[in-house]
Amino acid sequence: MRNLLLFITFLSIVTMNAQDSKLLSPDTIAIGDVLTLGAPSGQVYQHIFFPRLNFIIKKGGTTNFKKLQGTKVVVTDKQATEGKTHITIKRKDGKKFLNSIAVVKVNLEAAAGAKEIL
């Protein structure tokens, strides 16, 4: 009886967490949607296409990608090509990414799978 009660409790907790998670798919994303940047997979973002570090430094920017985590961004453009969806994002607060980049392209499916964009 006790095991059954524990199993039902565990199952209900897992179900509630699954309902809370928001899945990003190309069908649900529209221009103007607000997303959040997650943690980079590695030292830099793999699926959010920032310029190489030397170009960022030449423009007077910083290279601290950890500061971008949790930043709210707005979708400004959406392009679907052969199984991939690329979106263009800009910061919601109007500032530039890393103090030098205004807009950035993102591979939506790969970035959502790697939790780089939430």
N, C-alpha and C positions, 0 to 999 in steps of 0.2 A: 504494500500500500504506500509506504513511504517512498519507494523508488518511483512509483507511478506519479506521485505528487511532484517529486523533483524533476522528472522528465517533462511533465506538462509545464512546469514553471520555466524550465530551460527553453522549451519550444516556444513559449509565448514571448520570452525576451528576445530570442532570435528573430521571430516574426516581426516584432515591433521595430527592431533595428533595421530590418530589411525594408520596411515601409518608409522609414525616415530617410533613407539614402536616395538622393536625387540622381537619376541616371542621365548623363549627357549623351544625346544622340543627335545626329544631323537633322532629324525631323523636329526635335524639340527646341533647337536653337534658332533664334530669329535675330535680325538686326535690331539693336537697341537693348538686348538682354544684358543683364549685369552678372558677371561671373567673378570668381575669386581665384587668384593664383595660389597653387599649392607649393609644396617643397620641390626643389629640383631633384631629378633623378641623377645623382652624381654631383659633381662640382658645379656644372652649368645645366641649364634646361636642354633636354635632348629634342623635344618636340615643339618647343616654342622657339622660333627662329630669330634669335638675336644675332647681330653682326659679331664677327670675331673680336676678341678682346682688344687687339691692337687698334682697331678702328674706333672702339668705344673710348679708349684712352686718348687717341688723337683728337677726338671731339671734346675732350675735357670732362668725360663722364667717369663714374666710379664703376668698379667691377665687383661689387658686393651683391651677389644674387640672393643671399639670404634675407636681405632687407625687402625684397619683392614679395616674399611669402606673406599671404594674407591680403595683398593689394586687390582692391576692387577694380575690375576692368569692364569696359563696354564693348560689345560686338559692333563693329562699324561696317563690315563687309563679309559676305559669305559666298564661297565658290565651291561647287561640287564638280569633281573630275574623276573619272574612272575608279570608283570605289573609295576615294579619299575626299574629305571635306576640309578645305582650308578656310579659316576665318581670320579676319584682321581685327585686332583689338587695340584700344587705347585706354589710358588710365581714366578712371571716373572723375578723379579730382583735378584733372587738367594738366598735371605735371608730366614730365617726361620720364620714361623708363631709364634708370641708371643716369639720370641728368643729361641724357644726350639723344634719346630715341623717342620719337613721338608715337609711332605705330609699329606693331609687330605682327607677323603672320604666325599662325598656329595650325598644326595638323590636329584636328579636333579629336578624331578617334584615338590616335596614339597618345595624345596628351591626357585625355580622360582616362585611358587605360593605365597610364603611369601615374595618375593622380597629380599631374602637374597643373591641371586646371580643374576646379571644382564647381 
